[in-house]
Amino acid sequence: MDDYQKEIADLETQVERLVEGEGDARTIAELTMQLEILRAIYARASDLLARGVKDEGLRYGLRIQGYGDWTIDNVYAFVYERSVELEPRAHGAFVGGIKAADFALMLNP
């Protein structure tokens, strides 16, 4: 389990405890939205990481954009930063935008 998976698992546990303890609905909603975003970013970063193992162009694209070697930390940072740059929308559309974005294309100028 890497640091990102641990962060997601910890947040899941926090949300579950709040739900079970009938915690503040607004807090539960906010943490649930954060959890959805983190899951989407991690899924896309993991997919891109796997694709880059076989694609030197992706690894080169990450390096020339200043993110360094092809590691989960660097690929996650790239996906996270590009996700933040997506057009601001409502939460559901934002998560959908992360899921639909072609991050590999963003690495190949």
Protein Blocks (a to p, Z undefined) as FASTA:
>chain_A
ZZklmmmmmmmmmmmmmmmnopafklmmmmmmmmmmmmmmmmmmmmmmmmmmmmmklmmm
mmmnonapadfklmmmmmmmmmmmpccddfklmmmmmmmpcfklmmmZZ
